[in-house]
Amino acid sequence: MQPAAIDRWADKAIARVLPSLIQAYLAGVAYVRDITLAEPDKKKAVDDLAWIPTVNKLYRKPATQGPLVNGICSFIERAIGLDNPDFAPGGREHYQRMVRDKVHALLARWSTDDLLAEQSLKSFFDEQRSSLDRPMTSLRDVDEAGDIHFGNKDLNGRRLDSATARRVMVFIRHGVAEGTEAGD
């Protein structure tokens, strides 16, 4: 049995933002946190997590792998609302497991691929074939380009005329719709 459409789209939405959130955590949040907390004379020694070899060094050591993965996953869970029981979706554990599995898969890929030995996060993500595997740079990056076609039917299977479709599109684009006698 297929999961409900909202669940399928939630999985896709989370997968779509993961590259952005992983990069934001590694190159931004973790680095800024670590350099802020470091003593002045130790700031130059703070690891730059925008480099895959530095991330690999942490991921390959059992003592640092757990904190690295937990930090990334915790950041992602907070960013997508899984940390707040008032906003978290049903099946929260499913999404947490999905995030953790994808984070581990990506970090394991980096740590076992010798071609990534001297590569930055930016270079890695720039080389991804699919735009869905790269960090988002704007809200236009939500999905691959596609076409929207008029379907001629509403959600209840009733036939729609093109005037109704035009009113709907005006509402979607501008947030304003003219009232009708039909009450739709």
MODELLER restraints for C-alpha pairs under 7 A, 6 or more apart:
rsr = mdl.restraints
at = mdl.atoms
rsr.add(forms.Gaussian(group=physical.xy_distance, feature=features.Distance(at['CA:16:A'], at['CA:132:A']), mean=5.85, stdev=0.5))
rsr.add(forms.Gaussian(group=physical.xy_distance, feature=features.Distance(at['CA:17:A'], at['CA:135:A']), mean=6.98, stdev=0.5))
rsr.add(forms.Gaussian(group=physical.xy_distance, feature=features.Distance(at['CA:19:A'], at['CA:133:A']), mean=6.47, stdev=0.5))
rsr.add(forms.Gaussian(group=physical.xy_distance, feature=features.Distance(at['CA:19:A'], at['CA:134:A']), mean=5.80, stdev=0.5))
rsr.add(forms.Gaussian(group=physical.xy_distance, feature=features.Distance(at['CA:19:A'], at['CA:135:A']), mean=4.76, stdev=0.5))
rsr.add(forms.Gaussian(group=physical.xy_distance, feature=features.Distance(at['CA:20:A'], at['CA:135:A']), mean=4.02, stdev=0.5))
rsr.add(forms.Gaussian(group=physical.xy_distance, feature=features.Distance(at['CA:20:A'], at['CA:136:A']), mean=5.81, stdev=0.5))
rsr.add(forms.Gaussian(group=physical.xy_distance, feature=features.Distance(at['CA:21:A'], at['CA:76:A']), mean=6.17, stdev=0.5))
rsr.add(forms.Gaussian(group=physical.xy_distance, feature=features.Distance(at['CA:22:A'], at['CA:72:A']), mean=6.49, stdev=0.5))
rsr.add(forms.Gaussian(group=physical.xy_distance, feature=features.Distance(at['CA:25:A'], at['CA:72:A']), mean=6.32, stdev=0.5))
rsr.add(forms.Gaussian(group=physical.xy_distance, feature=features.Distance(at['CA:25:A'], at['CA:75:A']), mean=6.94, stdev=0.5))
rsr.add(forms.Gaussian(group=physical.xy_distance, feature=features.Distance(at['CA:26:A'], at['CA:49:A']), mean=5.19, stdev=0.5))
rsr.add(forms.Gaussian(group=physical.xy_distance, feature=features.Distance(at['CA:26:A'], at['CA:50:A']), mean=6.18, stdev=0.5))
rsr.add(forms.Gaussian(group=physical.xy_distance, feature=features.Distance(at['CA:27:A'], at['CA:49:A']), mean=5.46, stdev=0.5))
rsr.add(forms.Gaussian(group=physical.xy_distance, feature=features.Distance(at['CA:27:A'], at['CA:50:A']), mean=4.60, stdev=0.5))
rsr.add(forms.Gaussian(group=physical.xy_distance, feature=features.Distance(at['CA:31:A'], at['CA:48:A']), mean=6.43, stdev=0.5))
rsr.add(forms.Gaussian(group=physical.xy_distance, feature=features.Distance(at['CA:31:A'], at['CA:49:A']), mean=6.55, stdev=0.5))
rsr.add(forms.Gaussian(group=physical.xy_distance, feature=features.Distance(at['CA:34:A'], at['CA:46:A']), mean=6.67, stdev=0.5))
rsr.add(forms.Gaussian(group=physical.xy_distance, feature=features.Distance(at['CA:35:A'], at['CA:43:A']), mean=5.60, stdev=0.5))
rsr.add(forms.Gaussian(group=physical.xy_distance, feature=features.Distance(at['CA:35:A'], at['CA:46:A']), mean=6.10, stdev=0.5))
rsr.add(forms.Gaussian(group=physical.xy_distance, feature=features.Distance(at['CA:47:A'], at['CA:54:A']), mean=6.65, stdev=0.5))
rsr.add(forms.Gaussian(group=physical.xy_distance, feature=features.Distance(at['CA:48:A'], at['CA:54:A']), mean=6.70, stdev=0.5))
rsr.add(forms.Gaussian(group=physical.xy_distance, feature=features.Distance(at['CA:49:A'], at['CA:55:A']), mean=5.70, stdev=0.5))
rsr.add(forms.Gaussian(group=physical.xy_distance, feature=features.Distance(at['CA:50:A'], at['CA:120:A']), mean=5.82, stdev=0.5))
rsr.add(forms.Gaussian(group=physical.xy_distance, feature=features.Distance(at['CA:50:A'], at['CA:121:A']), mean=5.44, stdev=0.5))
rsr.add(forms.Gaussian(group=physical.xy_distance, feature=features.Distance(at['CA:51:A'], at['CA:119:A']), mean=6.18, stdev=0.5))
rsr.add(forms.Gaussian(group=physical.xy_distance, feature=features.Distance(at['CA:51:A'], at['CA:120:A']), mean=4.31, stdev=0.5))
rsr.add(forms.Gaussian(group=physical.xy_distance, feature=features.Distance(at['CA:51:A'], at['CA:121:A']), mean=5.85, stdev=0.5))
rsr.add(forms.Gaussian(group=physical.xy_distance, feature=features.Distance(at['CA:52:A'], at['CA:110:A']), mean=6.96, stdev=0.5))
rsr.add(forms.Gaussian(group=physical.xy_distance, feature=features.Distance(at['CA:52:A'], at['CA:116:A']), mean=6.86, stdev=0.5))
rsr.add(forms.Gaussian(group=physical.xy_distance, feature=features.Distance(at['CA:52:A'], at['CA:117:A']), mean=7.00, stdev=0.5))
rsr.add(forms.Gaussian(group=physical.xy_distance, feature=features.Distance(at['CA:52:A'], at['CA:118:A']), mean=6.95, stdev=0.5))
rsr.add(forms.Gaussian(group=physical.xy_distance, feature=features.Distance(at['CA:52:A'], at['CA:119:A']), mean=5.80, stdev=0.5))
rsr.add(forms.Gaussian(group=physical.xy_distance, feature=features.Distance(at['CA:52:A'], at['CA:120:A']), mean=5.58, stdev=0.5))
rsr.add(forms.Gaussian(group=physical.xy_distance, feature=features.Distance(at['CA:52:A'], at['CA:121:A']), mean=6.13, stdev=0.5))
rsr.add(forms.Gaussian(group=physical.xy_distance, feature=features.Distance(at['CA:53:A'], at['CA:117:A']), mean=5.62, stdev=0.5))
rsr.add(forms.Gaussian(group=physical.xy_distance, feature=features.Distance(at['CA:53:A'], at['CA:118:A']), mean=6.11, stdev=0.5))
rsr.add(forms.Gaussian(group=physical.xy_distance, feature=features.Distance(at['CA:56:A'], at['CA:110:A']), mean=6.75, stdev=0.5))
rsr.add(forms.Gaussian(group=physical.xy_distance, feature=features.Distance(at['CA:56:A'], at['CA:111:A']), mean=5.12, stdev=0.5))
rsr.add(forms.Gaussian(group=physical.xy_distance, feature=features.Distance(at['CA:58:A'], at['CA:64:A']), mean=5.23, stdev=0.5))
rsr.add(forms.Gaussian(group=physical.xy_distance, feature=features.Distance(at['CA:58:A'], at['CA:65:A']), mean=5.68, stdev=0.5))
rsr.add(forms.Gaussian(group=physical.xy_distance, feature=features.Distance(at['CA:58:A'], at['CA:68:A']), mean=6.96, stdev=0.5))
rsr.add(forms.Gaussian(group=physical.xy_distance, feature=features.Distance(at['CA:59:A'], at['CA:65:A']), mean=4.34, stdev=0.5))
rsr.add(forms.Gaussian(group=physical.xy_distance, feature=features.Distance(at['CA:59:A'], at['CA:68:A']), mean=6.89, stdev=0.5))
rsr.add(forms.Gaussian(group=physical.xy_distance, feature=features.Distance(at['CA:73:A'], at['CA:99:A']), mean=6.61, stdev=0.5))
rsr.add(forms.Gaussian(group=physical.xy_distance, feature=features.Distance(at['CA:73:A'], at['CA:100:A']), mean=6.11, stdev=0.5))
rsr.add(forms.Gaussian(group=physical.xy_distance, feature=features.Distance(at['CA:77:A'], at['CA:83:A']), mean=5.82, stdev=0.5))
rsr.add(forms.Gaussian(group=physical.xy_distance, feature=features.Distance(at['CA:81:A'], at['CA:87:A']), mean=6.20, stdev=0.5))
rsr.add(forms.Gaussian(group=physical.xy_distance, feature=features.Distance(at['CA:81:A'], at['CA:88:A']), mean=5.61, stdev=0.5))
rsr.add(forms.Gaussian(group=physical.xy_distance, feature=features.Distance(at['CA:82:A'], at['CA:88:A']), mean=4.70, stdev=0.5))
rsr.add(forms.Gaussian(group=physical.xy_distance, feature=features.Distance(at['CA:82:A'], at['CA:92:A']), mean=6.47, stdev=0.5))
rsr.add(forms.Gaussian(group=physical.xy_distance, feature=features.Distance(at['CA:110:A'], at['CA:116:A']), mean=6.36, stdev=0.5))
rsr.add(forms.Gaussian(group=physical.xy_distance, feature=features.Distance(at['CA:125:A'], at['CA:134:A']), mean=5.13, stdev=0.5))
rsr.add(forms.Gaussian(group=physical.xy_distance, feature=features.Distance(at['CA:126:A'], at['CA:134:A']), mean=6.78, stdev=0.5))
rsr.add(forms.Gaussian(group=physical.xy_distance, feature=features.Distance(at['CA:128:A'], at['CA:134:A']), mean=6.38, stdev=0.5))
rsr.add(forms.Gaussian(group=physical.xy_distance, feature=features.Distance(at['CA:131:A'], at['CA:144:A']), mean=6.97, stdev=0.5))
rsr.add(forms.Gaussian(group=physical.xy_distance, feature=features.Distance(at['CA:132:A'], at['CA:143:A']), mean=6.86, stdev=0.5))
rsr.add(forms.Gaussian(group=physical.xy_distance, feature=features.Distance(at['CA:152:A'], at['CA:159:A']), mean=5.70, stdev=0.5))
rsr.add(forms.Gaussian(group=physical.xy_distance, feature=features.Distance(at['CA:152:A'], at['CA:160:A']), mean=5.01, stdev=0.5))
rsr.add(forms.Gaussian(group=physical.xy_distance, feature=features.Distance(at['CA:152:A'], at['CA:161:A']), mean=6.78, stdev=0.5))
rsr.add(forms.Gaussian(group=physical.xy_distance, feature=features.Distance(at['CA:153:A'], at['CA:159:A']), mean=4.50, stdev=0.5))
rsr.add(forms.Gaussian(group=physical.xy_distance, feature=features.Distance(at['CA:153:A'], at['CA:160:A']), mean=5.13, stdev=0.5))
rsr.add(forms.Gaussian(group=physical.xy_distance, feature=features.Distance(at['CA:154:A'], at['CA:160:A']), mean=6.42, stdev=0.5))
rsr.add(forms.Gaussian(group=physical.xy_distance, feature=features.Distance(at['CA:167:A'], at['CA:177:A']), mean=6.35, stdev=0.5))
rsr.add(forms.Gaussian(group=physical.xy_distance, feature=features.Distance(at['CA:170:A'], at['CA:176:A']), mean=6.89, stdev=0.5))
rsr.add(forms.Gaussian(group=physical.xy_distance, feature=features.Distance(at['CA:170:A'], at['CA:177:A']), mean=6.63, stdev=0.5))
rsr.add(forms.Gaussian(group=physical.xy_distance, feature=features.Distance(at['CA:171:A'], at['CA:177:A']), mean=4.96, stdev=0.5))
